[in-house]
Structures are given as structure tokens and as C-alpha cells.
Amino acid sequence: MLFEQYIEEGLGCASYLIGDEEAGEAVVVDPAYAVEQYLAAAERKGVRISRILETHTHADHVSGHGRLALEHGLPVCIHPEAQPEYPFEPLEDGARVDAGQVCLRVIHTPGHRPEHCCFAVADLSRAEDPWLVLTGDSLLVGDSARPDLAVDAQEGAESLFHSLRRLLELPDGVELYPGHVAGSMCGAGMSSKASSTIGFERRFNHSLAYTEAADFIAQAAAATATPRPPNMERIVELNRGPFLGSPPPLVEVSSPGGATILDVRGAEDFARGHVPGAINIPVGGSGFATKAGFVLDADEHVVLYAGADGEAERAVRGLRAVGLFNVDGHLSGADAGERLEPLTLDELEQMLGNGPIELVDVREKDERDHGYIPESLHIPYRRIRACAEELRRAGTVITICETGSRASTAASILVAAGIDARPVLGEGVSAWRRRGGQCVEFRRCGS
């Protein structure tokens, strides 16, 4: 049996190549837009990819099923409830998809989305009992999926409750491989572990502790607190719509030509010198693609400014993964003479109370609820562009998060808008709290 798991960097999205090496056949489940990895693995293993299986229409990343269909003539399989606009082979509850002696049985598990399916995988050369289950965005490691992204949260939670009961009918020893791990926005408390077992989740996953649907529905409401990516609906339409083919190659350009300059270097490098007007989202930090999806408009044209080898290619892959395709090129030869003046916490402490400054906490609400600096204004980094005018009269704006990455992004947006801004880099609110920072009632804008 051939079984390989792929985790999409920064998004926490998992995809799978499953098949029978002796028979020379395999299927891909929930492919990322960057399909080269599956093609290379199939060639290396000597198997032919015969079809694509989607657990559901994804809302947080662009699927690669269109590229595999258009470029390699592969059929795409999905439950009819997805109502796709592309030709597809329907997946129905109880159906099976074979790749040699490997059998994937379909379990319809609505809740996260109405069409959602899981796949119980058996190696028939050993036994007909399932060896593992691909749970997509239903049962995650340590959590269950958000029920509010496709239907009303209560309706989705009720469907999800019954779907989870079905998965619990599987034996404890069945290995569990989810569609997402930590880093995704499809679950609030999922583990970073890439797999588990049904038995372990039965014992320790809080979502499975509820025996009554009403109790599960009540707790599932907490999962809707995480903000929805603003490009979610667009990604759904891309994934449900006509097949999307290969992107153009990344080219080098000598000027932005009116596009937004996206500097993907680290925050410290950006502070030492950057192209005027650039926005900094470090590709080396966590969640690059997710942050870009929040900060950039869906139709906004960007050019990349990168440093180390491979940064631009990593960045364009991340942008395309979340449906940001208007990358006009990689900027070279531009004047990177504008600087930021970052702060340490010692310098911040000296500045507080000594001048007209506005300290802006750019973390999310759930982070801020655990502690924040007195008198700080709360504007999540993803809302800074919308709130920039409010800060124009604030004097110097100091931005702070936990490590400096989001603080740099927020400060770069403000500086690009002509506002005096400085980020705290290298440390943040948690370090401040360890120094004795107090918790007081906070003010918030734009949450």
C-alpha cells in the first residue's frame, strides 16, 4: 500500500497520495494547487494517478483538481451536494473507489459543508477492515471542524454531531488522518499532530465527549469566534467553478508599475531597508498565506520583493494557494532605502507616558483576552488598512504583537499610508506581561 501525507506550509492543509504500488495505481485526495509534488511522487513510486477525490469544496485554499483534470485528464470525484460547475464523478454514501487492492469507502459526513465526505481506507490484500480513515474537515486531531462556513452554525453543528457519531462506529485502532492540522482556520483547538487514532480521539477529543446534540451545538458556537478569511467565498467559487489551470511563471520586473509591493523578507531585514510604500508579510513566519489573504484585496495586483534564494517562489506559491493570483512579478534593482525604527520593550516602556504616541495591539481578540498592555488600542493587523485614517492624528504609532511579525506588517501598512509608525520586534505582549504588565479593560477598534 502506498500512503503519503502532504502538509501545505503555513495553511495546515493536508492532502494524500494513496494507492497500490504493485498494481501501479493511485488516487490523490484533497490536492493542493501546487500539484507537482504528487506527480513527482507518482513517478518516483512508479504509479499512475487515476482520479482525484475531494472530501468537500475547500474554503481556505485553492484546490489543484483543476490542474490535474486539465493537464492530465484525470476525473474529479465529489459528493453531488457540492453542486460543482465542472464535470465530476459523484461520490455517494457507501460507495467505494478502488486503486488496485486499496479500497476507499465513502462516508457522507455533512456538517462542515453539506457535501463533506470521509474515506475509510482498506488494504484488501490484508483485510477488508479499514486500516485508516481520511476525515477531511469533520473530525480533526483534538477538535472538530467549524460548522458555520457553509450553512447556519446551528444547522451545521447538528449535522456535524451526527457525522461524528458515524465516525465513532469505526474501531479504536483505525488511524485517523485529517484534512487540516494546527495553522488552519477550520478548527479552533486542533493539534499540530498530523495523525491520531479513532480510539485516542474517542478518549481525549473534547468534541466527542457530548452525547446529546443540543450540548454539542452549544459548544460548537465557540468555534465560530475565529474570524473568517475575507477571500473565503472567492476561494469556494474558484474550487466549485470551472477548472482552474496552471499559473504563469514568476517573472522579474524592474518597477512595480502601480502594483502593491509585498516585501516577504523577515521583519528585521525589512526594518533595515525597504522599498518605499512596501507592505511587509514575512514568508518565513507562520501563516504567511493566511495573513496575505487578510491584508490584501482579492483583486489587488502585487509585485514581490524578496531576499534569500527561494523566498519569492515560496511566496507566490502561498499567494496562489489562497486565491491571490495577481502577482505581476519579482521586483529587482529597486531602491530599498526607506527604514523603520523598531523598538525593544525597554524603549517602549520609556516612551509610554512621555509623548504623543498610540500603542496598538495588533493581535487577535482571543490572544488579547489573556493579557495586554494598559491603555493600548486593539486593532488586529488584518484591520489596520481599514483603520489607518483613524490613526493619522495619533502622533507616533507603536505596533506590538507576540514576536514582531504582525507588528511589522501593521507598521509597514501605516508607513505606506504616510503615518509615523514603529514596530516592537523580537518580543511582544507575553514578554511584557512577564515583566509585570497589568490587565485592564481595553479599547478596541475594527475587531
Secondary structure, 3 states (H helix, E strand, C coil): CEEEEEEECCCCEEEEEEEECCCCEEEEECCECCCHHHHHHHHHHCCEEEEEECCCCCCCCCECHHHHHHHHCCCEEECHHHCCCCCCEECCCCCEEEECCEEEEEEECCCCCCCCEEEEEEECCCCCCCCEEEEECCEECCEECCCCCCCCHHHHHHHHHHHHHHHCCCCCCCEEEECECCCCCCCCCCCCCCCEEHHHHHHHCHHHCCCCHHHHHHHHHHHHHCCCCCCHHHHHHHHHCCCCCCCCCCCEECCCCCCEEEECCCHHHHHHCECCCCEECCCCCCCHHHHHHHHCCCCCCEEEECCCCCHHHHHHHHHHHCCCCCEEEEECCCCCCECCCCECHHHHHHHCCCCCEEEEECCCHHHHCCCCCCCCEECCHHHHHHHHHHHCCCCEEEEECCCCHHHHHHHHHHHHCCCCEEEECCCCHHHHHHCCCCCCCCEECCC
